[in-house]
Amino acid sequence: MSTTPPMIIKDGRLSSATWLMSPNYNKRPDHLTIDTIVIHNISLPPNEFGICGSDGVHYVKALFTNQLDWDAHPYFQTIQGAEVSAHLFIERDGAITQFVNFAERAWHAGRSSYLGRPECNDYSIGIELEGSDFVSFTSVQYDTLAAVIAALYDAYPKTRRHLTGHSDIAPGRKTDPGDYFDWPKLRQEIACLLK
């Protein structure tokens, strides 16, 4: 069960997150409301965690802020020029960074569809967990994620019925958060926080 303290969202910002603004966002369509949360995983280089560049900046944070040194690792050449972001990034130790205000559209889902509605970025919040399809996530990541989702449910009530994975909204193209992601554990932790 989660021991993470309650989190607060005010003016589209999460109280417990470090703010690091990404340029990779834009305005949501006026006629859509936030009603979906999408869980992802990411690691740079793939399957390596907590790796920083020569400037001391975590590679994932550098990617989301367009500061990644494309020559720092051979894999980075395959994603060179990518302009992506997520609203939140949760590291292996539970540290949270917010890159995009929840009111804005982060570029996390790509071509996607949820319940027949295309372009999930328009109406969703994207959360990236530091991890991969091939390893388990940490207990503190589940605790932190559950607390974040409970706060999102409170701030954006329509999200309560729409928690999904990247693989569900982009099947065949994406596989994250992967087979090691424990959906029942997450849902149980969220339920405990909402009691």
N, C-alpha and C positions, 0 to 999 in steps of 0.2 A: 504494500500500500504506500502511496506517495506521502512523503514528509515535506515536500516542497511547499513553501508558504504561498498563500493566494496571490495571484498577479492581477494587476489593474491595467486596463486599456483606457487611455484618455486622449482625445483628439487624434485617434489613429496610431498612437504609439504605445508600445508595451513597456510598462514601468520597469520590468526586470531585465530589459535588453539594453545592450550597448548600441548606440546609434551610429551607423556608418552608412551614409547616404550613397545609394547607387544612382548613376545617371540612366540606368536601364529601366525606365518605367514611363507610363503616360496615363492620361485620364481615362477612367472607366466610362463606358457609355452611360449617358444620363438616365436612361430608362431601366437600367439594371441595378439590382441591389445585391449586396454580398450575401451569398447563401450556401457556399460550398468551401470546404477545407480540403486541400490536396497535400498528401504526404509524399515526399521524395527522399532519395538518398543521393549523396554525392561524396566523392573523394578525389583529391588531386595530389599526385598522380593516382590513377585507379588503384584501389585497395591499399592505399597508404594514408595514414591519418596524422593530423597535427603538423603537417609539413609546411614550413615557411620558406619564402624566398630569401635572397641575400639582404633584402631590406627589412627582414623580420616580420613581414606581413604573411599571414596564413594564405596559402595558395587559393583556397575557395573565396576568401574575402577579396583577394586581389582580382579574381575572375569577375566577381559580382560588381566590382568598382572600376572595371576596365583598366586595371593596373598590372595584370599578369604578364610576366616576362615570358614571351612565347618561346624563347631560346633556352629557358631554364631546364627543360626536360623534353625528351623526344616526343612524348605523348601530346604535349601542348601544341605541337605543330599541326596535329589533326583537328584541333578546335580553334586554331588561330582566327581571330577576328570575331569570335562569338560574342554577342551582346546579350547577356542573360542576367537574371536576378531572381531572387525570391524575397518574400516579405521577411522571413526569418531563417536563420541558420543555427542549428543546435549542435554543438560540438560533443565529442565523446565524454567530456567531463561535465556536460550540462550547461556550459556557457552559451548564452543567447546573444546573437547579433541581429539587429533589425536594419534592413537595407532600404525598404520602401514603406511609406505610410500605408496603413491598411485601406485607406480611402482611395488610394491610387492603384493602378494596374501594374503589377510586377510581371516580368517576362519569364515565367517558370514552366508553363505547361506546353507551349508550342501548339502545333495542330492537335486539337483535342475535341472530345465531345463527352458530355455527361448527361445521361438520361435524355438523349436526343438533342441536347442543346450544344451547339458548336462553340468554339473559342472560349475555353474555360477561364483563360486569364481575365476575361471581362467581368466575371462574377465570383471568382474564387480568391482564397488566400493560400499562398504557397509556402509550405514549411519544408526546408531541407534539413535532413539529419545527416551528420557526418557518418558515413558508413558505406557499405556496398551490398550487392546481392549475395555475397559469399561469407559474411560473418554476422554474428548476432550483434544487436545493438546493446548498449550498456543500460544497466538498471536506472542510472541517473538520467539518461536520455528519455526513458519512458516516463519517469517521474516528472521531468521538466516538460515534456510534450503534453502530458495529461493536464498539468497545471495551465499551460498555455491554451490548450483547447477549451478548458473550463472557462477561462477568461474570455476567449473568443465567443463561446456560446452565450455568455452574459452580454457582451457588447454587440454581438450580431446574432440575435436569436434564431434567425432562419437557417443558420449553419448547423443547428442541433440535429437535423435529419440528414445531413449531407457531408459525411466524412469519407474520403475515398483516397485511393492511391494513384500515382502517376500511371501505373500499368493499367488501371481500370479506365482511365480517360484517354489513353493512347495505346490501346492493345496492339501488339505486334511491332510497335515502334519503341516502347519503353517497358522496362521490367521492374522498375523500382516502385515501392521500397523493397521489394524482393521477398523470396520465400522465408527468409529468416526473420522478417518483421512479424511480431506477435500481436496481431489485431485483438484477440481476446484479452490479453494482458492490458493493452492500452484501454480498451473499452471498460474493463473492470476498474481500472484506476480512475478513469473519468467519472464513472458512476459513483465511486466512493467520494470523490470531491464534490459532486453535485447533491449529495444527501443533505 
